[in-house]
């Protein structure tokens, strides 16, 4: 017989911790059942998160015929093979220099005038990181729910991070976004495929399949020399990613069994006040 779960949540929705007492918290989402244990985690920014162990039913999603290839980039965060272009909304500029070389966002101290720009406050850095994470979660969830299979290119992020594009690559957060796609695909029973980074997705015509050779990055639209099709560089690459993964021929209606995964502690959601702590339970 399983022992009863300890009372880790009070009737008022606070968190009860041994040797500490009741702690007021903000809830990211409702708990699906009474938690059996709780683990408190402190991140690098000094913020605390509570992780709960709960029993849940397997998550399923309605089957769909949608399949999609995704081309990740800097001009647009993601371009889908259906022609959708998605801009990253989670960007926030830090203090910028004015014409005199000082920070335009706040008065510069003598040392700041010598060095140029003051570092961004920690609160601003955390706000940007949280906004980026929420954007990734919302987009990845929508893509997984709307498509039965998803294909992405296996990007060499570490290599790109050593180039002059390093800051832009880190700001985009491709790796985190792709990781979310992968675990959510497993959670909802969707197909997830990566294609090799050396596939010439931007060199092939998605209409006739002829390889037209590499093109400079400033060329965003080009005409196929074989069939004359006018191709958008990013959409063409996304279509080729889907084709290289075999989605166009085999992924429609693919049956993939969902698997149980641990909850991601960095998922964002509603705050504590005005919401039930545990679904279906009004008091503990």
Residue pairs with C-beta under 8 A, 6 or more apart in sequence:
5 34
5 35
5 36
6 36
6 37
7 16
7 284
8 15
8 16
8 17
8 35
8 37
8 38
8 52
9 15
9 16
9 31
9 35
9 277
9 278
9 284
10 16
10 22
10 284
11 283
11 284
12 22
13 25
13 27
13 272
13 277
14 22
14 23
14 24
14 25
15 22
15 23
15 24
15 25
15 38
15 50
16 22
16 23
17 23
17 38
17 40
24 272
25 50
25 272
26 271
26 272
26 273
27 269
27 270
27 271
27 272
27 275
27 277
28 267
28 268
28 269
28 270
29 267
29 269
29 270
30 275
30 276
30 277
30 278
30 279
31 52
31 54
31 277
31 278
31 279
32 54
32 55
32 56
32 57
32 278
32 279
33 54
33 55
33 56
33 278
33 279
34 54
34 278
34 281
34 284
35 52
35 53
35 54
35 278
36 53
36 54
36 55
37 52
37 53
38 50
38 51
38 52
38 53
39 50
39 51
39 52
40 48
40 49
40 50
40 51
41 48
41 49
41 50
41 51
41 265
42 48
42 49
43 49
45 122
45 125
45 126
47 126
49 265
51 263
51 265
56 260
58 258
58 260
59 187
59 188
59 258
60 188
60 189
60 258
61 144
61 145
61 188
61 189
61 190
61 258
63 148
63 253
64 146
64 147
64 148
65 148
65 252
65 253
66 146
66 147
66 148
67 147
67 148
67 149
67 150
67 151
67 242
67 247
67 248
67 251
67 252
68 80
68 81
68 82
68 143
68 146
68 147
68 149
68 150
68 151
68 238
68 242
68 247
69 80
69 81
69 150
69 151
69 152
69 238
69 239
69 240
69 241
69 242
69 243
69 244
69 245
69 247
70 78
70 79
70 80
70 81
70 143
70 150
70 151
70 152
70 153
70 181
70 238
70 241
71 78
71 79
71 80
71 153
71 201
71 234
71 235
71 237
71 238
71 241
72 78
72 152
72 153
72 155
72 172
72 174
72 177
72 178
73 79
73 234
74 165
74 168
74 169
74 172
75 220
75 234
76 85
76 86
76 87
76 234
77 86
77 87
77 88
77 139
77 172
78 85
78 86
78 139
78 177
79 85
79 86
79 234
79 235
79 237
79 238
80 86
80 143
80 238
81 235
81 238
81 239
81 241
81 242
83 232
83 235
85 234
85 235
86 139
88 132
88 135
88 172
89 131
89 135
90 128
90 131
90 132
90 133
90 134
90 135
90 136
91 128
91 132
91 171
92 124
92 127
92 128
92 131
94 105
94 117
94 120
94 124
95 103
95 104
95 105
95 106
95 117
95 118
95 120
96 103
96 104
96 105
96 117
97 103
97 104
97 116
97 117
98 104
101 113
101 116
102 108
102 112
102 113
103 112
103 117
103 118
106 118
108 118
109 118
112 118
130 268
132 171
132 173
133 173
133 176
133 266
133 268
134 268
136 173
136 176
136 177
136 180
137 180
137 267
137 268
139 177
140 177
140 180
140 181
140 184
141 184
143 150
143 181
144 150
144 181
144 184
144 185
144 188
144 190
145 188
147 190
148 190
148 191
148 251
148 252
148 253
148 254
148 256
149 190
149 191
149 192
149 193
149 245
149 247
149 251
149 254
150 181
150 185
150 190
150 191
150 192
150 193
151 192
151 193
151 194
151 195
151 241
151 242
151 244
151 245
151 247
152 178
152 181
152 193
152 194
152 195
152 241
153 194
153 195
153 197
153 199
153 201
153 241
154 194
154 195
154 196
154 197
155 174
155 178
155 197
156 197
157 169
157 174
157 175
160 166
160 169
161 169
161 170
163 169
180 264
181 192
182 192
183 261
183 264
184 190
185 191
185 192
185 256
186 192
186 258
186 259
186 261
187 258
187 259
187 261
188 258
189 256
189 257
189 258
190 256
191 247
191 251
191 254
191 256
193 245
193 246
193 247
194 245
195 201
195 241
195 244
195 245
196 244
199 240
199 241
199 244
200 211
200 214
200 240
201 236
201 237
201 240
201 241
201 244
202 214
202 215
202 233
202 236
202 237
202 240
203 211
203 212
203 213
203 214
203 215
204 210
204 211
204 212
204 236
204 240
205 211
205 212
205 224
205 226
205 227
205 229
205 231
205 236
206 231
206 236
206 239
206 240
206 243
207 224
207 227
207 229
207 231
208 224
208 226
208 227
208 229
210 224
210 225
210 226
210 227
212 222
212 224
212 225
212 226
215 222
215 233
219 233
220 232
220 233
220 234
221 230
221 231
221 232
221 233
222 230
222 231
222 233
223 229
223 230
223 231
224 231
242 248
245 251
276 282
278 284
